[in-house]
Amino acid sequence: MHPIPRYFVLAGLSLFALTAAAQESLRLCHNQDESFPWLLKRTPGVSQIMATEAAKALKIKLVLLPMPGAGCVEAVQQGRVDGAISIVFLPERLTSMVYPGPASGPADVQQRMYNNSVSLFHRKQDKLLWDGKKLQVSGVVGVRRGNFAAQTLLAMGIKVDSTSTSYVELFKRLERGEIAAAVIETIDGSEMLRHTISLRSLIEMHPQPFEREAFYTVFSKAYASRKPQVVKDFWKQMQQLRTSPEFAGNVQYLVRNLD
């Protein structure tokens, strides 16, 4: 029996390694609620498309898992998924998940997925003053559960109700007078008013955005420890896609300017 030539052995091992890499999977969760144009249900939103394109470039099988927002964050923190997309930076999360940038924070905004803004919506009959620094409102402000604006409002001394799970629910509560105002993603809110005549006659959006925030792909501590290079390469892909004119053209039907 003749020994197998060494270069055949090496070639076989290389092929095995490539096959294993091609079959490697990455499980990322995201908020199951729609947030146009970033996260959609019937067709992929910009965030879902970005993650898919990044995984394709790295030859990784991507599995996207829609979950309740708080449940997704918890799944990453407990290592039940590899990571998540469309997550804002909160310092307290650094102990249980990994953002791009220094381990002690803050997150590297250059490797964000995108920037998004939220605005204040209120009934036209109710008085609301917002100058970019100070908010005057008579009553409780509603925010969607897990929205980053809740902490900003609380720091201002504003009463906050964060029990709503969607911006549609917030509009209904505004309409019924259960809350004095609502903080809603600017794109979602403006689209809702544009397409709903009954709401447009009753509710208005404050012209000055309330807050602007960067959204990231984050990873569990366990996955980042096992696959540090994949994590770094994925974040690089986020930056490249966000700044790519070609990618911007591909998603122009969803968002005019990807920031």
N, C-alpha and C positions, 0 to 999 in steps of 0.2 A: 504493500500500500504506500503510495507516494505521499509525502507531506504536502500540505496545502501551502502554496507560495505566500510569503509574508504580505506582499502587496494586495493579494486577494483578501486576506484577513483584515487588513487595514481598511480596504474599500468596503468590506462588509460591515465593519464597525461604524464607519462614517455614514453609510446608508442607514444603519439602524438609528444612529443619533439624529440624523435628519428627519427620519420618519417619526421618531419620538417627539422631536421639536414641533413638527407639523401637527401632531395630534394633541399637543398641549392645549389645555383649555383654560379660559379665564372667566370666572363667574362674577359679574358686576350687577349690583342691584340699582334700582332707581325708583323715584316716587311714582306710584301707579296713577296718580292724578295727572290729568293733562295740564301742561303749561306751555301754551303756544308761544313761539314756534319750537321750543326746546325739547319737550317731551310730549309725544302724541300716542294715541292708542291704535287708530286704524292704519296709519302709515308712520314710518319713522320720523321723529323730529330731528332737529339739528344736532342735539346732544347725542342721540342714538346713532346718527349717521357718522358723527365724528369718532365715536368709540369703535364702530364697525370698521371704518377705514383705517384707524390706527392698528387694530388687531390684524387686519388683512396685510398691512405693510410689515408687521412683525411675524406673520405666518402663525398666528395663534387663533385657535378656535374660540370665538367669543360667545358667551351665554349671557343674555340680558334678562334680568329678573325683576319685573314690576312688583313693588310692595308698597304698603302704607309708608309715608315718609319717615316717621319715627321708627318704624319696624326695620327699614332699610339701614338706617344709621346704627341701630342696635345690632343688626346682623353683622355689620362690618366690625363693630367694637368687640363682638364676641367671637369673631373669626369664623362665622358660619357661611360667609361669602368671602370672596377674595378682595372685593372693593366695591366702590359705588361711583356713579357719575352724577354730575350736577349737584355738587355739595358745596355749601358755603364754608368759609373758614371761621371756626370758633376756637379760641385758645384752649378751652377745657377739653376739646376733643384730641389734643395732641398726645394725651396719655394712652389713647386707645386706637388711634388710626394715624396713617401717614399721609401728609400733604407734600407737594413739591416745595423745596426750600429747606432751610435749616430745621433740624429736629426740634429746636426750641421755638420755632416760628419767627416771624409770620410766614405765611405761604408765599411762594414766589409767583407774583401776579403775571410774570411773563409766560408761565407755563399753565395758565388758567385755560379753561375751555371757552369761557365767554364772560362778558359783563352783562348784568341785567339790572334794571331799575324797578322800584316799586313806587306807587303814587297813592295819594290820599283821595278817597272817594266819599262823598257825603250827599245828603239830600239838599236840594237847592234852598229849601226853607230854613235849614239849620246853619248857624254861623260857624265858620271854621277859619282860623288864621294860621298861616304857616309861612315863615320868612326864610326857611332854610336852616334855621337854628332853634327857634322857639315855636312850639305848637300850642295853640289855644283851641280847645274843643270842650263842649259841655256834655260830658258823658263818656261812655266806654268806647274804646276803639277796637274793632275786631280785626284779627289777623288769622291767616291760615295756620293750622298747627305745624310747628317746626319752622315757621318763617323767621328769617334772621332779624326782621324789623321789630319783633316783640321785645328784644332786650334793649333796643334803642328807645322804644317808647317807655318802658319801665324805668329806664335811667332818667327820663325826663319827668317822671312822676305821673305819667298818664296811666289810667286804668285800662287794662288790656284783657280781652277775651280771646283766647287762642284755641277754642274748642271746635271751630269750623274746620272742615276737612277739604273744602274746595272754594274757589272764588265765586262759583255760582251760588253756593250756600251763603256766602257773605253778602252778595247782592240781594238775595231774598230777605236776609235779616235787616239790611239797610232799608229795603222797601217797606218792611213791616214796622220799622222804627225801633227795633230791638237793640240796635247799636247806633251811636252817634256818627261814626265814621268807620271806614275800613281801609286797611293798607293792602293793596292788591298789585300784583305784577302789572307794570304799565301797559305792556302789550295786551295781556289778557283782558284787563279792565276796559281799555279803549276799544278793543274789538267787540266786547260784550255790549257796550253802549251803542256802538255803531250799528250793530245788527238787531238791537232790541228797542223798538220805538217807545214802548211803555216805560222802560227804565230811563231812556234818554230824556224824557220829559220831567222826570222826578229827581234823577241823580246826576251829579257832575263830578268831573275829575279836577283836582286842584292843578293849575298849570305848572307848578314847580314840583319836580319829582321829590319824593320824601327821602329816598336813600338809593345808592347805587352799590352793587356788590359783585364781586368776582365769584365764579363758580368753578369747581375743580373736579378732577378725577382723584379719588382717594383710595388708599389700600389698607387692608388690615395689617396689623403689626406682624402677624404670622406669615402672611404672603410676602410682605416686603423683605422679611428676613430670609425666606426661602428663595425668592426670585428678585434680588436687588437690581439686576441689570434690566430685566423685563420692565420693572417699575420705572426706572430712569428713562428707558427707551420709549415707554408709553407716554410719559409726560413730554418728552421731546416731540413726539408725534402730535400731541395736542397743540403745542406752540406752532409747529410747522403747518398744520392744517388751518389753524385760526388765521394765520398770516398769508396763506396761499391764495393768490388771485383765482387759480383754477378751482379750488374748493369753494371759494366764495361764489363763483359763478354757478357751481353745481347746486348750491342751496339757496340761490337767489329767489326761487319761488316761495321760500319759507321766510327768509329774513333778508332785508335789503343791505344792511351793513352788519357784518359779523365783527364784533369788537371783543 
